[in-house]
Amino acid sequence: MTNEIRVFALPGIGEIRAGDDLVQVIHTAADGLLMQGDILVVTSKIVSKAEGRQIGAADREDAITAETVRLVARREHAHGVTRIVENRNGLVLAAAGVDSSNTPEGTVLLLPIDPDASARSLCLGLREATGLTLGVVISDTLGRPWRKGQTDVAIGAAGVRVLDDLRGTVDSEGRTLEATIPAVGDEIAAAGDLVKMKAANLPVAVVRGLGRLVRDLSEPGARSIVRSAEDDMFHLGSDEAYAAGFAAGRAAAHSSPIR
């Protein structure tokens, strides 16, 4: 087994519009470049465009509200307000993933309704078109709560192991690993972002050399990476958690009998 991967972007993918067949578009762009075990990293924006997720929105904030399930944190700043929210896919991210960049004035782009389902459709179609066993990761850009900057992560996946559970195996010193579960789906998405580049119109990357992670289509998708509310130690932003605790304390004080 070699510890080497290759990552490159597919050229020749033009502007995607609602109704475009992404399987055909990617297959044509690949033009024989793909190999057994390759993983394609597809920017969520072109998936959303093909699925007609571009909508008219005079007010982007209204579109964010419509896509929000839960407010995690809200901060005012010199340029307006930033909302960190949970969207309908369980993702916690800024602005519910509503994107107004590179879209016509007065419109915004929403994330795919079901990114894992979109990935399965793409993966099945590309496997049938190429005769190869491929994996697909749909990526989007997220910030991190404890670190500056953004990185791409997997919001949809098919035919790829997105969590590589190493618990029970041993390290180089023979010690048993008890909590090591690399989020390889996110690492693959980030690797793809290094060659796709935001402004270069290269929305699809190929990651080669990780065939050991390519599986059948029954493999859990990217939704399995999302931490459940029960396991989330940072369910709310600090200000929101303080306000909730303060309100709960007042309610408890008012409901307690006077002694």
N, C-alpha and C positions, 0 to 999 in steps of 0.2 A: 504494500500500500504506500502510495506517495503522499507526502504532506505538502502538496502544491495545488493551488487553484489558479485559474485564469478567469479574468472578468473583462468583458468587452461589450460595447453598445452596438445595437443593430442600426445601421444607417437606412435611410430611404423611407422612413415612416413620416408621411405628411400630416397635414391637419386632419383630425378625426371629427366626424360629424355624426349626429344622431342616426342610428340605423346602420352604420358601417359594420362590416363583418370583421371583427378584430382577428379572428383565427386566420382568415384569408390575408389580411393586411400583414400580420406578423410572419405568416408562412412565406409570403412573397418577399418580404424584406430579408428573411433569413437566407433564402436562395441557396440551400444546400450547406449552410454554415453550421447547422446544429448537429450534435452528436449524442449518442446514447448517454443518459444520465445527466444531461444539461438541465439547469434550472433557469427559467426565464423570470426576470424581475420586471414587472409591468407597472408603470406609474398609474396610480388610481385615477388621475385626471383623464386619461384617454379612455379608461373603462367607463367613467361617468359620462363622458361626452357620447360614446357609442350607445350607452343605455338611455340617452335623452334626459340626463339629470341636470341639464342647464335650464334654469327657470328665470322668468322675469322677476325682479325684486327691486322695487324703488328704494327700499330701505334694507340694507344688509342685516341690520340688527333684528328686524322682524324675521328674516329667514333663519338666523341663528336661533331665535326663540322657538321657532317651529320645529327645529331639529333637536332641541334640548329635552332631555329626560330629567336631568338633575343638575342644578348649579353647584359646582364645587368651590369656586372662588371668583371674586369679582374685584377688579382694581381699577381705579381711575388714574389717569396719567395725562401728560401734556397733550397727547394726540387723541385722547378720547377715553374709552373704557375697554379693558380686556376681560373677557369672560372665559374661565376654564370650566367646561361642562362635560357631562356624560351624554353621549348621543345615543341614538336608537340601537346602535350595534354594540353598546357597552364600552365604547372607547372614551377615555377621558382625554380631552384635548382642547386647545384654544378654538373658540368660535364654532364649535361643533363640526369642524372640518369644512365649513362654508367658505368657498374660495372665490374671490372676485378678481384675481390676477389673470391676465391673458384671456379675459372674457369680454364680450361687447358691453358697452356702457348700459347700465340698467339691468344687467343679468348677473347671476351668480351660479356657481357650480357646486352641487351637493355631492357628497360621497355616494358610492354605489349603495343600493338598498340592502343587499346582502353580499358583501365582498367575497365570502367563502364560496357562495353559490356561483358568483361571477368567475372565480378562479377555477372551480370545477368544470364549468362550461368551456373555458379557454383551454384548460389542460386536456380534457377529453378530445376537443376538436383538433388540437395540435398533435396529440398522439395519433389520432386517426389519419391526419393529413401527412405526417412525416413517417409513420411506422416506427417511431422511437418512443422509448419510455422517458418522458420528460416530467419536470415539476414546474409549477407556476406559483410565484409569490406576487401578490398585488401590494404595492408599497405606497405609503403616504408619509409626509413629514410631520414629526411631532417634536415639541420641546421636552425638556426633562426638568423635573421639579427641583433637583439639587445641583444642576449643572447648566452653564450657559450654552447658548447655541441650540441648533436643532439637528436631528438625524432622521433618516428614513427608517421606518419599522414596517413589519408585515401586518396589514389589516385584513388580508385575505390570502388563503393558500390552498393548494390542492396537489396531491401526489408528492408531498414533501413532509418530512418529519420536522415540525417547527419547535419542538422541545426535545432535547437530547438528554434523556434521563440517565444520569451516570451513577445514581445512588446504588450502593451495593457493589460497585466495582472498586478496584484499588488503585491508588496513585503509584508513582514511581518508587516510593519508599515502602509500599506494601500496606499502607493505611487505607481502611475502608472509607469511601466517600459516602457521606450521610445526607448532604443537602445540595449537591451539585447538579443543577439542571440548566445547562446553557440554552438560552433562547436563540437557537440557531436560525429560526425564521427571521428574527429581527437582524441578526448579523448578516444574513444573506441580502436582506433588503438594503442595509447600509452599504454593503460592498457594491451592490448595483448602482447606488446613488453616486458613488465616486466616479463612475464613467458616464452616467447618463447626463449629468450636469443640468442645472435648472433652466438655463437659457439657450441651450444648444439644440433643442428640438430632437432629442434622442430619448424617447420615453420608454424604451425597452432595452434591458441589458441581459446578457447571458453569463451565468456563473458556471464554470466548468471545473470538475475535479471533486465534486461533492456527491457523486452518484450513490454513495452509501446512505445518503439521506433521502433518496428518491424512493417513494413507496407507491402502493396502489391508491386509488381514489377514495378508499374508505378511511384513510389516515385523517385524524382530527385536523381541522383547519386552524386559521389564525385566531379564531374566537377563543380557542383553548388557552391562548397565552394571557388573556385578560384575567386579572385577579378578581375573584369574587368579592362582593361587598363585605362578606363575613371575614375575609382574610385581609382586607384593606385597612392598614393601620393609619392611613392618612385620607380618610373618607371625605373630609372637608378641608378647605383652606383654613389657615390659622384664625383669620378674622371671623369666618363663618362658624367655625367650631366654638370660638369664644362666645359669639352671639347666641348660638344654640344652647350652650351650657348655662349662660346667664339667664336665658328665658326659662330653661328647665328649672333652675334654682328658684326663680321668682314664683313659678307655678307651684313648686313643691311647698314653698313658704306660705303661699296663700291658701293651699289646701290643707295645711297642717292645723289641727285643733289648737285653740289658744289655751295655754295652761297657766 
